[in-house]
Amino acid sequence: MRVPSLKVFVTLIIIVSVAVVSGSFLYTKFNQPQKPQDKVQNQTLLPSSPPVVCKRFTNLDEALKNIEIACVLDLSKQNLTYLPGSILKLKNLTDLSLKNNKLSMFPTVIFNMQSLQHLDISDNQLIDLPPQLFLFKNLKSLDLAGNNLSEDNKKTVIKFFPFAKL
């Protein structure tokens, strides 16, 4: 029986060592837990901030009971003649619909609603608009259709809010 030479034995030891070291390196590289910042990049919210819940309400009293999650308020067809100041408690309100009511004056309380982005006040009885409306830059959509606005008012609205529906 022939005994392998020392040269073959050393070569086998080197090959096995290289395979073990390479396998260990590859295992470590691909099985490490991800760093926290890697996970944050793939999420829409930061892990430290709670998820934002947004809910639509059709009743002001119900919305006021849920101030933190009330971001859409639809008060359409409720025969409103004014907008109560208590609406200012809804700090997260982004969408407000007051369409098909009996509003004859623009509710100026709206100008204190810093988060408001979408306002529908169509089909009311508005004949004039307060100048403060044109300073309200947060709006992304504005619907004033179905009111009795003068042509001058309409031109001014379009000048400041080209996206407005008249």
CNS distance restraints for C-alpha pairs under 8 A (distance, minus, plus):
assign (resid   4 and name CA) (resid   8 and name CA) 6.39 0.50 0.50
assign (resid   4 and name CA) (resid   9 and name CA) 6.73 0.50 0.50
assign (resid   5 and name CA) (resid   9 and name CA) 6.39 0.50 0.50
assign (resid   6 and name CA) (resid  10 and name CA) 6.14 0.50 0.50
assign (resid   7 and name CA) (resid  11 and name CA) 6.23 0.50 0.50
assign (resid   8 and name CA) (resid  12 and name CA) 6.18 0.50 0.50
assign (resid   9 and name CA) (resid  13 and name CA) 6.30 0.50 0.50
assign (resid  10 and name CA) (resid  14 and name CA) 6.24 0.50 0.50
assign (resid  11 and name CA) (resid  15 and name CA) 6.24 0.50 0.50
assign (resid  12 and name CA) (resid  16 and name CA) 6.13 0.50 0.50
assign (resid  13 and name CA) (resid  17 and name CA) 6.05 0.50 0.50
assign (resid  14 and name CA) (resid  18 and name CA) 6.10 0.50 0.50
assign (resid  15 and name CA) (resid  19 and name CA) 6.21 0.50 0.50
assign (resid  16 and name CA) (resid  20 and name CA) 6.18 0.50 0.50
assign (resid  17 and name CA) (resid  21 and name CA) 6.11 0.50 0.50
assign (resid  18 and name CA) (resid  22 and name CA) 5.97 0.50 0.50
assign (resid  19 and name CA) (resid  23 and name CA) 5.96 0.50 0.50
assign (resid  20 and name CA) (resid  24 and name CA) 6.01 0.50 0.50
assign (resid  21 and name CA) (resid  25 and name CA) 6.11 0.50 0.50
assign (resid  22 and name CA) (resid  26 and name CA) 6.14 0.50 0.50
assign (resid  23 and name CA) (resid  27 and name CA) 6.04 0.50 0.50
assign (resid  24 and name CA) (resid  28 and name CA) 6.14 0.50 0.50
assign (resid  25 and name CA) (resid  29 and name CA) 6.07 0.50 0.50
assign (resid  26 and name CA) (resid  30 and name CA) 6.20 0.50 0.50
assign (resid  27 and name CA) (resid  31 and name CA) 5.86 0.50 0.50
assign (resid  28 and name CA) (resid  32 and name CA) 6.03 0.50 0.50
assign (resid  34 and name CA) (resid  38 and name CA) 6.35 0.50 0.50
assign (resid  34 and name CA) (resid  39 and name CA) 7.00 0.50 0.50
assign (resid  35 and name CA) (resid  39 and name CA) 6.86 0.50 0.50
assign (resid  36 and name CA) (resid  40 and name CA) 6.42 0.50 0.50
assign (resid  37 and name CA) (resid  41 and name CA) 6.50 0.50 0.50
assign (resid  38 and name CA) (resid  42 and name CA) 7.14 0.50 0.50
assign (resid  39 and name CA) (resid  43 and name CA) 6.76 0.50 0.50
assign (resid  40 and name CA) (resid  44 and name CA) 7.92 0.50 0.50
assign (resid  40 and name CA) (resid  45 and name CA) 7.68 0.50 0.50
assign (resid  40 and name CA) (resid  46 and name CA) 6.13 0.50 0.50
assign (resid  40 and name CA) (resid  47 and name CA) 6.96 0.50 0.50
assign (resid  45 and name CA) (resid  49 and name CA) 6.74 0.50 0.50
assign (resid  45 and name CA) (resid  50 and name CA) 7.93 0.50 0.50
assign (resid  45 and name CA) (resid  51 and name CA) 6.98 0.50 0.50
assign (resid  52 and name CA) (resid  69 and name CA) 7.70 0.50 0.50
assign (resid  53 and name CA) (resid  69 and name CA) 5.54 0.50 0.50
assign (resid  54 and name CA) (resid  69 and name CA) 4.88 0.50 0.50
assign (resid  54 and name CA) (resid  70 and name CA) 6.05 0.50 0.50
assign (resid  54 and name CA) (resid  71 and name CA) 5.57 0.50 0.50
assign (resid  54 and name CA) (resid  72 and name CA) 7.51 0.50 0.50
assign (resid  55 and name CA) (resid  69 and name CA) 5.60 0.50 0.50
assign (resid  55 and name CA) (resid  70 and name CA) 5.26 0.50 0.50
assign (resid  55 and name CA) (resid  71 and name CA) 5.99 0.50 0.50
assign (resid  55 and name CA) (resid  72 and name CA) 6.29 0.50 0.50
assign (resid  56 and name CA) (resid  70 and name CA) 6.36 0.50 0.50
assign (resid  56 and name CA) (resid  71 and name CA) 6.48 0.50 0.50
assign (resid  56 and name CA) (resid  72 and name CA) 4.46 0.50 0.50
assign (resid  56 and name CA) (resid  73 and name CA) 5.78 0.50 0.50
assign (resid  56 and name CA) (resid  74 and name CA) 7.39 0.50 0.50
assign (resid  57 and name CA) (resid  62 and name CA) 7.00 0.50 0.50
assign (resid  57 and name CA) (resid  63 and name CA) 5.84 0.50 0.50
assign (resid  57 and name CA) (resid  70 and name CA) 6.87 0.50 0.50
assign (resid  57 and name CA) (resid  72 and name CA) 6.15 0.50 0.50
assign (resid  57 and name CA) (resid  73 and name CA) 4.88 0.50 0.50
assign (resid  57 and name CA) (resid  74 and name CA) 6.14 0.50 0.50
assign (resid  58 and name CA) (resid  62 and name CA) 7.93 0.50 0.50
assign (resid  58 and name CA) (resid  63 and name CA) 7.86 0.50 0.50
assign (resid  58 and name CA) (resid  73 and name CA) 5.75 0.50 0.50
assign (resid  58 and name CA) (resid  74 and name CA) 4.71 0.50 0.50
assign (resid  58 and name CA) (resid  75 and name CA) 5.52 0.50 0.50
assign (resid  58 and name CA) (resid  76 and name CA) 7.87 0.50 0.50
assign (resid  59 and name CA) (resid  63 and name CA) 6.29 0.50 0.50
assign (resid  59 and name CA) (resid  73 and name CA) 7.39 0.50 0.50
assign (resid  59 and name CA) (resid  74 and name CA) 7.37 0.50 0.50
assign (resid  59 and name CA) (resid  75 and name CA) 6.55 0.50 0.50
assign (resid  60 and name CA) (resid  64 and name CA) 6.12 0.50 0.50
assign (resid  60 and name CA) (resid  73 and name CA) 7.37 0.50 0.50
assign (resid  60 and name CA) (resid  75 and name CA) 7.52 0.50 0.50
assign (resid  60 and name CA) (resid  87 and name CA) 7.33 0.50 0.50
assign (resid  61 and name CA) (resid  65 and name CA) 6.48 0.50 0.50
assign (resid  62 and name CA) (resid  66 and name CA) 6.62 0.50 0.50
assign (resid  63 and name CA) (resid  67 and name CA) 6.07 0.50 0.50
assign (resid  63 and name CA) (resid  70 and name CA) 5.61 0.50 0.50
assign (resid  63 and name CA) (resid  73 and name CA) 7.44 0.50 0.50
assign (resid  63 and name CA) (resid  90 and name CA) 7.66 0.50 0.50
assign (resid  64 and name CA) (resid  70 and name CA) 7.78 0.50 0.50
assign (resid  64 and name CA) (resid  87 and name CA) 7.63 0.50 0.50
assign (resid  64 and name CA) (resid  89 and name CA) 7.13 0.50 0.50
assign (resid  64 and name CA) (resid  90 and name CA) 6.83 0.50 0.50
assign (resid  66 and name CA) (resid  70 and name CA) 5.96 0.50 0.50
assign (resid  67 and name CA) (resid  89 and name CA) 6.97 0.50 0.50
assign (resid  67 and name CA) (resid  90 and name CA) 5.40 0.50 0.50
assign (resid  67 and name CA) (resid  91 and name CA) 7.35 0.50 0.50
assign (resid  67 and name CA) (resid  92 and name CA) 7.62 0.50 0.50
assign (resid  68 and name CA) (resid  90 and name CA) 7.53 0.50 0.50
assign (resid  68 and name CA) (resid  91 and name CA) 7.72 0.50 0.50
assign (resid  68 and name CA) (resid  92 and name CA) 6.78 0.50 0.50
assign (resid  69 and name CA) (resid  92 and name CA) 7.25 0.50 0.50
assign (resid  70 and name CA) (resid  90 and name CA) 6.66 0.50 0.50
assign (resid  70 and name CA) (resid  92 and name CA) 6.44 0.50 0.50
assign (resid  70 and name CA) (resid  93 and name CA) 6.08 0.50 0.50
assign (resid  71 and name CA) (resid  90 and name CA) 7.54 0.50 0.50
assign (resid  71 and name CA) (resid  92 and name CA) 5.17 0.50 0.50
assign (resid  71 and name CA) (resid  93 and name CA) 3.80 0.50 0.50
assign (resid  71 and name CA) (resid  94 and name CA) 5.25 0.50 0.50
assign (resid  71 and name CA) (resid  95 and name CA) 6.37 0.50 0.50
assign (resid  72 and name CA) (resid  93 and name CA) 5.87 0.50 0.50
assign (resid  72 and name CA) (resid  94 and name CA) 6.12 0.50 0.50
assign (resid  72 and name CA) (resid  95 and name CA) 4.65 0.50 0.50
assign (resid  72 and name CA) (resid  96 and name CA) 6.08 0.50 0.50
assign (resid  73 and name CA) (resid  93 and name CA) 7.32 0.50 0.50
assign (resid  73 and name CA) (resid  95 and name CA) 6.21 0.50 0.50
assign (resid  73 and name CA) (resid  96 and name CA) 5.02 0.50 0.50
assign (resid  73 and name CA) (resid  97 and name CA) 6.36 0.50 0.50
assign (resid  74 and name CA) (resid  95 and name CA) 7.98 0.50 0.50
assign (resid  74 and name CA) (resid  96 and name CA) 5.91 0.50 0.50
assign (resid  74 and name CA) (resid  97 and name CA) 4.67 0.50 0.50
assign (resid  74 and name CA) (resid  98 and name CA) 6.64 0.50 0.50
assign (resid  75 and name CA) (resid  96 and name CA) 7.60 0.50 0.50
assign (resid  75 and name CA) (resid  97 and name CA) 5.73 0.50 0.50
assign (resid  75 and name CA) (resid  98 and name CA) 5.16 0.50 0.50
assign (resid  75 and name CA) (resid  99 and name CA) 7.36 0.50 0.50
assign (resid  76 and name CA) (resid  97 and name CA) 6.03 0.50 0.50
assign (resid  76 and name CA) (resid  98 and name CA) 4.94 0.50 0.50
assign (resid  76 and name CA) (resid  99 and name CA) 4.82 0.50 0.50
assign (resid  76 and name CA) (resid 100 and name CA) 5.65 0.50 0.50
assign (resid  76 and name CA) (resid 101 and name CA) 6.46 0.50 0.50
assign (resid  77 and name CA) (resid  98 and name CA) 7.71 0.50 0.50
assign (resid  77 and name CA) (resid  99 and name CA) 6.64 0.50 0.50
assign (resid  77 and name CA) (resid 100 and name CA) 4.89 0.50 0.50
assign (resid  77 and name CA) (resid 101 and name CA) 5.31 0.50 0.50
assign (resid  78 and name CA) (resid 100 and name CA) 7.67 0.50 0.50
assign (resid  78 and name CA) (resid 101 and name CA) 5.99 0.50 0.50
assign (resid  79 and name CA) (resid 100 and name CA) 7.55 0.50 0.50
assign (resid  79 and name CA) (resid 101 and name CA) 4.62 0.50 0.50
assign (resid  79 and name CA) (resid 102 and name CA) 5.49 0.50 0.50
assign (resid  80 and name CA) (resid 101 and name CA) 5.22 0.50 0.50
assign (resid  80 and name CA) (resid 102 and name CA) 5.46 0.50 0.50
assign (resid  80 and name CA) (resid 103 and name CA) 6.31 0.50 0.50
assign (resid  81 and name CA) (resid 101 and name CA) 7.02 0.50 0.50
assign (resid  81 and name CA) (resid 102 and name CA) 4.98 0.50 0.50
assign (resid  81 and name CA) (resid 103 and name CA) 4.58 0.50 0.50
assign (resid  81 and name CA) (resid 104 and name CA) 6.97 0.50 0.50
assign (resid  82 and name CA) (resid 103 and name CA) 6.11 0.50 0.50
assign (resid  82 and name CA) (resid 105 and name CA) 7.75 0.50 0.50
assign (resid  82 and name CA) (resid 107 and name CA) 6.56 0.50 0.50
assign (resid  83 and name CA) (resid  87 and name CA) 7.62 0.50 0.50
assign (resid  83 and name CA) (resid 107 and name CA) 6.01 0.50 0.50
assign (resid  83 and name CA) (resid 109 and name CA) 7.42 0.50 0.50
assign (resid  85 and name CA) (resid 109 and name CA) 6.33 0.50 0.50
assign (resid  88 and name CA) (resid 109 and name CA) 7.50 0.50 0.50
assign (resid  88 and name CA) (resid 112 and name CA) 7.09 0.50 0.50
assign (resid  88 and name CA) (resid 113 and name CA) 6.36 0.50 0.50
assign (resid  91 and name CA) (resid 113 and name CA) 7.09 0.50 0.50
assign (resid  91 and name CA) (resid 114 and name CA) 7.69 0.50 0.50
assign (resid  91 and name CA) (resid 115 and name CA) 6.79 0.50 0.50
assign (resid  92 and name CA) (resid 115 and name CA) 6.06 0.50 0.50
assign (resid  92 and name CA) (resid 116 and name CA) 7.96 0.50 0.50
assign (resid  93 and name CA) (resid 113 and name CA) 7.67 0.50 0.50
assign (resid  93 and name CA) (resid 115 and name CA) 5.97 0.50 0.50
assign (resid  93 and name CA) (resid 116 and name CA) 5.78 0.50 0.50
assign (resid  94 and name CA) (resid 115 and name CA) 5.39 0.50 0.50
assign (resid  94 and name CA) (resid 116 and name CA) 4.08 0.50 0.50
assign (resid  94 and name CA) (resid 117 and name CA) 5.07 0.50 0.50
assign (resid  94 and name CA) (resid 118 and name CA) 6.26 0.50 0.50
assign (resid  95 and name CA) (resid 116 and name CA) 6.02 0.50 0.50
assign (resid  95 and name CA) (resid 117 and name CA) 6.10 0.50 0.50
assign (resid  95 and name CA) (resid 118 and name CA) 4.66 0.50 0.50
assign (resid  95 and name CA) (resid 119 and name CA) 6.10 0.50 0.50
assign (resid  96 and name CA) (resid 116 and name CA) 7.40 0.50 0.50
assign (resid  96 and name CA) (resid 118 and name CA) 6.24 0.50 0.50
assign (resid  96 and name CA) (resid 119 and name CA) 5.08 0.50 0.50
assign (resid  96 and name CA) (resid 120 and name CA) 6.37 0.50 0.50
assign (resid  97 and name CA) (resid 119 and name CA) 5.89 0.50 0.50
assign (resid  97 and name CA) (resid 120 and name CA) 4.59 0.50 0.50
assign (resid  97 and name CA) (resid 121 and name CA) 6.19 0.50 0.50
assign (resid  98 and name CA) (resid 119 and name CA) 7.81 0.50 0.50
assign (resid  98 and name CA) (resid 120 and name CA) 5.84 0.50 0.50
assign (resid  98 and name CA) (resid 121 and name CA) 4.77 0.50 0.50
assign (resid  98 and name CA) (resid 122 and name CA) 7.15 0.50 0.50
assign (resid  99 and name CA) (resid 120 and name CA) 5.93 0.50 0.50
assign (resid  99 and name CA) (resid 121 and name CA) 4.69 0.50 0.50
assign (resid  99 and name CA) (resid 122 and name CA) 4.66 0.50 0.50
assign (resid  99 and name CA) (resid 123 and name CA) 5.56 0.50 0.50
assign (resid  99 and name CA) (resid 124 and name CA) 6.52 0.50 0.50
assign (resid 100 and name CA) (resid 121 and name CA) 7.73 0.50 0.50
assign (resid 100 and name CA) (resid 122 and name CA) 6.52 0.50 0.50
assign (resid 100 and name CA) (resid 123 and name CA) 4.78 0.50 0.50
assign (resid 100 and name CA) (resid 124 and name CA) 5.58 0.50 0.50
assign (resid 101 and name CA) (resid 123 and name CA) 6.97 0.50 0.50
assign (resid 101 and name CA) (resid 124 and name CA) 5.35 0.50 0.50
assign (resid 102 and name CA) (resid 124 and name CA) 5.29 0.50 0.50
assign (resid 102 and name CA) (resid 125 and name CA) 5.97 0.50 0.50
assign (resid 103 and name CA) (resid 124 and name CA) 5.39 0.50 0.50
assign (resid 103 and name CA) (resid 125 and name CA) 5.50 0.50 0.50
assign (resid 103 and name CA) (resid 126 and name CA) 6.42 0.50 0.50
assign (resid 104 and name CA) (resid 124 and name CA) 6.83 0.50 0.50
assign (resid 104 and name CA) (resid 125 and name CA) 4.56 0.50 0.50
assign (resid 104 and name CA) (resid 126 and name CA) 4.60 0.50 0.50
assign (resid 104 and name CA) (resid 127 and name CA) 7.02 0.50 0.50
assign (resid 105 and name CA) (resid 125 and name CA) 7.64 0.50 0.50
assign (resid 105 and name CA) (resid 126 and name CA) 5.69 0.50 0.50
assign (resid 105 and name CA) (resid 127 and name CA) 7.60 0.50 0.50
assign (resid 105 and name CA) (resid 128 and name CA) 7.32 0.50 0.50
assign (resid 105 and name CA) (resid 129 and name CA) 7.76 0.50 0.50
assign (resid 106 and name CA) (resid 126 and name CA) 6.69 0.50 0.50
assign (resid 106 and name CA) (resid 128 and name CA) 7.64 0.50 0.50
assign (resid 106 and name CA) (resid 129 and name CA) 6.25 0.50 0.50
assign (resid 106 and name CA) (resid 130 and name CA) 7.03 0.50 0.50
assign (resid 108 and name CA) (resid 112 and name CA) 7.96 0.50 0.50
assign (resid 108 and name CA) (resid 130 and name CA) 7.79 0.50 0.50
assign (resid 109 and name CA) (resid 113 and name CA) 7.42 0.50 0.50
assign (resid 111 and name CA) (resid 132 and name CA) 7.32 0.50 0.50
assign (resid 111 and name CA) (resid 133 and name CA) 7.28 0.50 0.50
assign (resid 111 and name CA) (resid 136 and name CA) 6.74 0.50 0.50
assign (resid 114 and name CA) (resid 138 and name CA) 7.24 0.50 0.50
assign (resid 115 and name CA) (resid 138 and name CA) 7.28 0.50 0.50
assign (resid 116 and name CA) (resid 138 and name CA) 6.63 0.50 0.50
assign (resid 116 and name CA) (resid 139 and name CA) 6.62 0.50 0.50
assign (resid 117 and name CA) (resid 138 and name CA) 5.52 0.50 0.50
assign (resid 117 and name CA) (resid 139 and name CA) 4.20 0.50 0.50
assign (resid 117 and name CA) (resid 140 and name CA) 5.26 0.50 0.50
assign (resid 117 and name CA) (resid 141 and name CA) 6.67 0.50 0.50
assign (resid 118 and name CA) (resid 139 and name CA) 5.80 0.50 0.50
assign (resid 118 and name CA) (resid 140 and name CA) 5.84 0.50 0.50
assign (resid 118 and name CA) (resid 141 and name CA) 4.78 0.50 0.50
assign (resid 118 and name CA) (resid 142 and name CA) 6.10 0.50 0.50
assign (resid 119 and name CA) (resid 139 and name CA) 7.36 0.50 0.50
assign (resid 119 and name CA) (resid 141 and name CA) 6.25 0.50 0.50
assign (resid 119 and name CA) (resid 142 and name CA) 4.98 0.50 0.50
assign (resid 119 and name CA) (resid 143 and name CA) 6.40 0.50 0.50
assign (resid 120 and name CA) (resid 141 and name CA) 7.93 0.50 0.50
assign (resid 120 and name CA) (resid 142 and name CA) 5.79 0.50 0.50
assign (resid 120 and name CA) (resid 143 and name CA) 4.59 0.50 0.50
assign (resid 120 and name CA) (resid 144 and name CA) 6.63 0.50 0.50
assign (resid 121 and name CA) (resid 142 and name CA) 7.77 0.50 0.50
assign (resid 121 and name CA) (resid 143 and name CA) 5.88 0.50 0.50
assign (resid 121 and name CA) (resid 144 and name CA) 5.42 0.50 0.50
assign (resid 121 and name CA) (resid 145 and name CA) 7.79 0.50 0.50
assign (resid 122 and name CA) (resid 143 and name CA) 5.57 0.50 0.50
assign (resid 122 and name CA) (resid 144 and name CA) 4.42 0.50 0.50
assign (resid 122 and name CA) (resid 145 and name CA) 4.76 0.50 0.50
assign (resid 122 and name CA) (resid 146 and name CA) 5.50 0.50 0.50
assign (resid 122 and name CA) (resid 147 and name CA) 6.45 0.50 0.50
assign (resid 123 and name CA) (resid 144 and name CA) 7.35 0.50 0.50
assign (resid 123 and name CA) (resid 145 and name CA) 6.19 0.50 0.50
assign (resid 123 and name CA) (resid 146 and name CA) 4.19 0.50 0.50
assign (resid 123 and name CA) (resid 147 and name CA) 5.49 0.50 0.50
assign (resid 124 and name CA) (resid 146 and name CA) 6.64 0.50 0.50
assign (resid 124 and name CA) (resid 147 and name CA) 5.46 0.50 0.50
assign (resid 125 and name CA) (resid 147 and name CA) 5.38 0.50 0.50
assign (resid 125 and name CA) (resid 148 and name CA) 6.33 0.50 0.50
assign (resid 126 and name CA) (resid 147 and name CA) 5.26 0.50 0.50
assign (resid 126 and name CA) (resid 148 and name CA) 5.72 0.50 0.50
assign (resid 126 and name CA) (resid 149 and name CA) 6.45 0.50 0.50
assign (resid 127 and name CA) (resid 147 and name CA) 6.69 0.50 0.50
assign (resid 127 and name CA) (resid 148 and name CA) 4.76 0.50 0.50
assign (resid 127 and name CA) (resid 149 and name CA) 4.56 0.50 0.50
assign (resid 127 and name CA) (resid 150 and name CA) 6.86 0.50 0.50
assign (resid 128 and name CA) (resid 148 and name CA) 7.94 0.50 0.50
assign (resid 128 and name CA) (resid 149 and name CA) 5.89 0.50 0.50
assign (resid 128 and name CA) (resid 150 and name CA) 7.30 0.50 0.50
assign (resid 128 and name CA) (resid 153 and name CA) 7.01 0.50 0.50
assign (resid 129 and name CA) (resid 133 and name CA) 7.11 0.50 0.50
assign (resid 129 and name CA) (resid 149 and name CA) 7.96 0.50 0.50
assign (resid 129 and name CA) (resid 153 and name CA) 6.99 0.50 0.50
assign (resid 131 and name CA) (resid 135 and name CA) 7.47 0.50 0.50
assign (resid 132 and name CA) (resid 136 and name CA) 6.71 0.50 0.50
assign (resid 134 and name CA) (resid 157 and name CA) 7.39 0.50 0.50
assign (resid 134 and name CA) (resid 160 and name CA) 6.16 0.50 0.50
assign (resid 140 and name CA) (resid 163 and name CA) 7.62 0.50 0.50
assign (resid 141 and name CA) (resid 163 and name CA) 6.31 0.50 0.50
assign (resid 141 and name CA) (resid 164 and name CA) 6.16 0.50 0.50
assign (resid 142 and name CA) (resid 161 and name CA) 7.58 0.50 0.50
assign (resid 142 and name CA) (resid 163 and name CA) 7.12 0.50 0.50
assign (resid 142 and name CA) (resid 164 and name CA) 4.76 0.50 0.50
assign (resid 142 and name CA) (resid 165 and name CA) 6.35 0.50 0.50
assign (resid 143 and name CA) (resid 164 and name CA) 5.67 0.50 0.50
assign (resid 143 and name CA) (resid 165 and name CA) 4.65 0.50 0.50
assign (resid 143 and name CA) (resid 166 and name CA) 6.45 0.50 0.50
assign (resid 144 and name CA) (resid 164 and name CA) 7.30 0.50 0.50
assign (resid 144 and name CA) (resid 165 and name CA) 5.90 0.50 0.50
assign (resid 144 and name CA) (resid 166 and name CA) 5.15 0.50 0.50
assign (resid 145 and name CA) (resid 165 and name CA) 5.80 0.50 0.50
assign (resid 145 and name CA) (resid 166 and name CA) 4.08 0.50 0.50
assign (resid 146 and name CA) (resid 166 and name CA) 7.26 0.50 0.50
assign (resid 149 and name CA) (resid 153 and name CA) 6.05 0.50 0.50
assign (resid 149 and name CA) (resid 154 and name CA) 6.55 0.50 0.50
assign (resid 150 and name CA) (resid 154 and name CA) 6.34 0.50 0.50
assign (resid 151 and name CA) (resid 155 and name CA) 6.17 0.50 0.50
assign (resid 152 and name CA) (resid 156 and name CA) 6.25 0.50 0.50
assign (resid 153 and name CA) (resid 157 and name CA) 6.14 0.50 0.50
assign (resid 154 and name CA) (resid 158 and name CA) 6.25 0.50 0.50
assign (resid 154 and name CA) (resid 166 and name CA) 7.03 0.50 0.50
assign (resid 155 and name CA) (resid 159 and name CA) 6.17 0.50 0.50
assign (resid 156 and name CA) (resid 160 and name CA) 6.39 0.50 0.50
assign (resid 157 and name CA) (resid 161 and name CA) 5.57 0.50 0.50
assign (resid 157 and name CA) (resid 162 and name CA) 7.40 0.50 0.50
assign (resid 157 and name CA) (resid 164 and name CA) 7.16 0.50 0.50
assign (resid 158 and name CA) (resid 162 and name CA) 4.57 0.50 0.50
assign (resid 158 and name CA) (resid 163 and name CA) 7.28 0.50 0.50
assign (resid 158 and name CA) (resid 164 and name CA) 6.40 0.50 0.50
